[in-house]
Amino acid sequence: MANTTNHGSSIKNSDTYEALREDGASKEKAARIANAQANDSQKPSVKGGKASPYENWTKDELYERAQELKIDGRSGMTKGELIEALRSS
């Protein structure tokens, strides 16, 4: 870390903040991640989603989600193609 500036009390983990900034993260994103990692009650490395895997969704549910995300060509896609398109969007 080239710059170990004291960011004040708003940044709880300065090393993480600096590393994220060097990697191109915005100040806000770097602060959010650094502070979450410094807080024992938060688990930033734990997956937060509650949705079941796309493989458990019906084709109609996948289509509706693709529609929400405005994925082109969704009407002609198979279930597998919808899953692939949703994951890459």
CNS distance restraints for C-alpha pairs under 8 A (distance, minus, plus):
assign (resid   1 and name CA) (resid  15 and name CA) 7.25 0.50 0.50
assign (resid   1 and name CA) (resid  18 and name CA) 6.58 0.50 0.50
assign (resid   1 and name CA) (resid  19 and name CA) 6.63 0.50 0.50
assign (resid   3 and name CA) (resid  18 and name CA) 7.16 0.50 0.50
assign (resid   4 and name CA) (resid  14 and name CA) 7.19 0.50 0.50
assign (resid   4 and name CA) (resid  15 and name CA) 7.24 0.50 0.50
assign (resid   4 and name CA) (resid  18 and name CA) 7.29 0.50 0.50
assign (resid   5 and name CA) (resid  14 and name CA) 7.88 0.50 0.50
assign (resid   6 and name CA) (resid  14 and name CA) 7.28 0.50 0.50
assign (resid   7 and name CA) (resid  11 and name CA) 5.83 0.50 0.50
assign (resid   7 and name CA) (resid  14 and name CA) 6.97 0.50 0.50
assign (resid  10 and name CA) (resid  31 and name CA) 7.95 0.50 0.50
assign (resid  11 and name CA) (resid  17 and name CA) 7.47 0.50 0.50
assign (resid  11 and name CA) (resid  31 and name CA) 6.00 0.50 0.50
assign (resid  11 and name CA) (resid  34 and name CA) 6.97 0.50 0.50
assign (resid  11 and name CA) (resid  35 and name CA) 6.14 0.50 0.50
assign (resid  12 and name CA) (resid  34 and name CA) 6.48 0.50 0.50
assign (resid  12 and name CA) (resid  35 and name CA) 5.06 0.50 0.50
assign (resid  12 and name CA) (resid  38 and name CA) 5.93 0.50 0.50
assign (resid  13 and name CA) (resid  17 and name CA) 6.26 0.50 0.50
assign (resid  13 and name CA) (resid  34 and name CA) 5.18 0.50 0.50
assign (resid  13 and name CA) (resid  35 and name CA) 6.13 0.50 0.50
assign (resid  13 and name CA) (resid  37 and name CA) 7.49 0.50 0.50
assign (resid  13 and name CA) (resid  38 and name CA) 5.91 0.50 0.50
assign (resid  14 and name CA) (resid  18 and name CA) 6.09 0.50 0.50
assign (resid  14 and name CA) (resid  34 and name CA) 7.21 0.50 0.50
assign (resid  15 and name CA) (resid  19 and name CA) 6.21 0.50 0.50
assign (resid  16 and name CA) (resid  20 and name CA) 6.15 0.50 0.50
assign (resid  16 and name CA) (resid  30 and name CA) 7.66 0.50 0.50
assign (resid  16 and name CA) (resid  33 and name CA) 7.97 0.50 0.50
assign (resid  16 and name CA) (resid  34 and name CA) 5.41 0.50 0.50
assign (resid  17 and name CA) (resid  21 and name CA) 6.19 0.50 0.50
assign (resid  17 and name CA) (resid  30 and name CA) 5.10 0.50 0.50
assign (resid  17 and name CA) (resid  31 and name CA) 5.94 0.50 0.50
assign (resid  17 and name CA) (resid  33 and name CA) 7.58 0.50 0.50
assign (resid  17 and name CA) (resid  34 and name CA) 5.32 0.50 0.50
assign (resid  18 and name CA) (resid  22 and name CA) 6.13 0.50 0.50
assign (resid  18 and name CA) (resid  30 and name CA) 7.77 0.50 0.50
assign (resid  19 and name CA) (resid  23 and name CA) 6.30 0.50 0.50
assign (resid  20 and name CA) (resid  24 and name CA) 6.47 0.50 0.50
assign (resid  20 and name CA) (resid  25 and name CA) 5.39 0.50 0.50
assign (resid  20 and name CA) (resid  30 and name CA) 5.47 0.50 0.50
assign (resid  21 and name CA) (resid  25 and name CA) 4.88 0.50 0.50
assign (resid  21 and name CA) (resid  26 and name CA) 6.47 0.50 0.50
assign (resid  21 and name CA) (resid  27 and name CA) 6.76 0.50 0.50
assign (resid  21 and name CA) (resid  30 and name CA) 6.23 0.50 0.50
assign (resid  25 and name CA) (resid  29 and name CA) 6.06 0.50 0.50
assign (resid  25 and name CA) (resid  30 and name CA) 5.78 0.50 0.50
assign (resid  26 and name CA) (resid  30 and name CA) 6.03 0.50 0.50
assign (resid  27 and name CA) (resid  31 and name CA) 6.03 0.50 0.50
assign (resid  28 and name CA) (resid  32 and name CA) 6.11 0.50 0.50
assign (resid  29 and name CA) (resid  33 and name CA) 6.20 0.50 0.50
assign (resid  30 and name CA) (resid  34 and name CA) 5.96 0.50 0.50
assign (resid  31 and name CA) (resid  35 and name CA) 5.90 0.50 0.50
assign (resid  32 and name CA) (resid  36 and name CA) 6.12 0.50 0.50
assign (resid  33 and name CA) (resid  37 and name CA) 6.17 0.50 0.50
assign (resid  33 and name CA) (resid  44 and name CA) 7.33 0.50 0.50
assign (resid  34 and name CA) (resid  38 and name CA) 6.34 0.50 0.50
assign (resid  35 and name CA) (resid  39 and name CA) 6.29 0.50 0.50
assign (resid  36 and name CA) (resid  40 and name CA) 7.97 0.50 0.50
assign (resid  36 and name CA) (resid  42 and name CA) 5.84 0.50 0.50
assign (resid  36 and name CA) (resid  43 and name CA) 7.21 0.50 0.50
assign (resid  36 and name CA) (resid  44 and name CA) 6.13 0.50 0.50
assign (resid  37 and name CA) (resid  42 and name CA) 7.12 0.50 0.50
assign (resid  37 and name CA) (resid  43 and name CA) 7.13 0.50 0.50
assign (resid  37 and name CA) (resid  44 and name CA) 6.21 0.50 0.50
assign (resid  52 and name CA) (resid  56 and name CA) 6.44 0.50 0.50
assign (resid  52 and name CA) (resid  57 and name CA) 7.52 0.50 0.50
assign (resid  53 and name CA) (resid  57 and name CA) 7.18 0.50 0.50
assign (resid  54 and name CA) (resid  62 and name CA) 7.36 0.50 0.50
assign (resid  54 and name CA) (resid  83 and name CA) 6.22 0.50 0.50
assign (resid  55 and name CA) (resid  83 and name CA) 7.45 0.50 0.50
assign (resid  57 and name CA) (resid  61 and name CA) 5.97 0.50 0.50
assign (resid  57 and name CA) (resid  62 and name CA) 6.39 0.50 0.50
assign (resid  58 and name CA) (resid  62 and name CA) 6.30 0.50 0.50
assign (resid  58 and name CA) (resid  79 and name CA) 7.97 0.50 0.50
assign (resid  59 and name CA) (resid  63 and name CA) 6.04 0.50 0.50
assign (resid  59 and name CA) (resid  78 and name CA) 7.84 0.50 0.50
assign (resid  59 and name CA) (resid  79 and name CA) 5.36 0.50 0.50
assign (resid  59 and name CA) (resid  82 and name CA) 7.95 0.50 0.50
assign (resid  60 and name CA) (resid  64 and name CA) 6.17 0.50 0.50
assign (resid  61 and name CA) (resid  65 and name CA) 6.30 0.50 0.50
assign (resid  62 and name CA) (resid  66 and name CA) 6.13 0.50 0.50
assign (resid  62 and name CA) (resid  79 and name CA) 7.36 0.50 0.50
assign (resid  62 and name CA) (resid  82 and name CA) 6.36 0.50 0.50
assign (resid  62 and name CA) (resid  83 and name CA) 7.05 0.50 0.50
assign (resid  63 and name CA) (resid  67 and name CA) 6.05 0.50 0.50
assign (resid  63 and name CA) (resid  74 and name CA) 6.73 0.50 0.50
assign (resid  63 and name CA) (resid  75 and name CA) 7.55 0.50 0.50
assign (resid  63 and name CA) (resid  82 and name CA) 6.92 0.50 0.50
assign (resid  64 and name CA) (resid  68 and name CA) 6.28 0.50 0.50
assign (resid  65 and name CA) (resid  69 and name CA) 6.36 0.50 0.50
assign (resid  65 and name CA) (resid  86 and name CA) 7.86 0.50 0.50
assign (resid  66 and name CA) (resid  70 and name CA) 6.00 0.50 0.50
assign (resid  66 and name CA) (resid  71 and name CA) 5.33 0.50 0.50
assign (resid  66 and name CA) (resid  74 and name CA) 6.65 0.50 0.50
assign (resid  66 and name CA) (resid  82 and name CA) 7.16 0.50 0.50
assign (resid  66 and name CA) (resid  85 and name CA) 7.85 0.50 0.50
assign (resid  66 and name CA) (resid  86 and name CA) 6.42 0.50 0.50
assign (resid  67 and name CA) (resid  71 and name CA) 6.22 0.50 0.50
assign (resid  67 and name CA) (resid  74 and name CA) 7.45 0.50 0.50
assign (resid  69 and name CA) (resid  89 and name CA) 7.89 0.50 0.50
assign (resid  71 and name CA) (resid  85 and name CA) 7.39 0.50 0.50
assign (resid  71 and name CA) (resid  86 and name CA) 7.93 0.50 0.50
assign (resid  71 and name CA) (resid  89 and name CA) 7.86 0.50 0.50
assign (resid  73 and name CA) (resid  77 and name CA) 6.82 0.50 0.50
assign (resid  74 and name CA) (resid  82 and name CA) 6.74 0.50 0.50
assign (resid  77 and name CA) (resid  81 and name CA) 5.45 0.50 0.50
assign (resid  77 and name CA) (resid  82 and name CA) 5.89 0.50 0.50
assign (resid  78 and name CA) (resid  82 and name CA) 6.15 0.50 0.50
assign (resid  79 and name CA) (resid  83 and name CA) 6.27 0.50 0.50
assign (resid  80 and name CA) (resid  84 and name CA) 6.25 0.50 0.50
assign (resid  81 and name CA) (resid  85 and name CA) 6.05 0.50 0.50
assign (resid  82 and name CA) (resid  86 and name CA) 6.04 0.50 0.50
assign (resid  83 and name CA) (resid  87 and name CA) 6.16 0.50 0.50
assign (resid  84 and name CA) (resid  88 and name CA) 6.24 0.50 0.50
assign (resid  85 and name CA) (resid  89 and name CA) 6.12 0.50 0.50
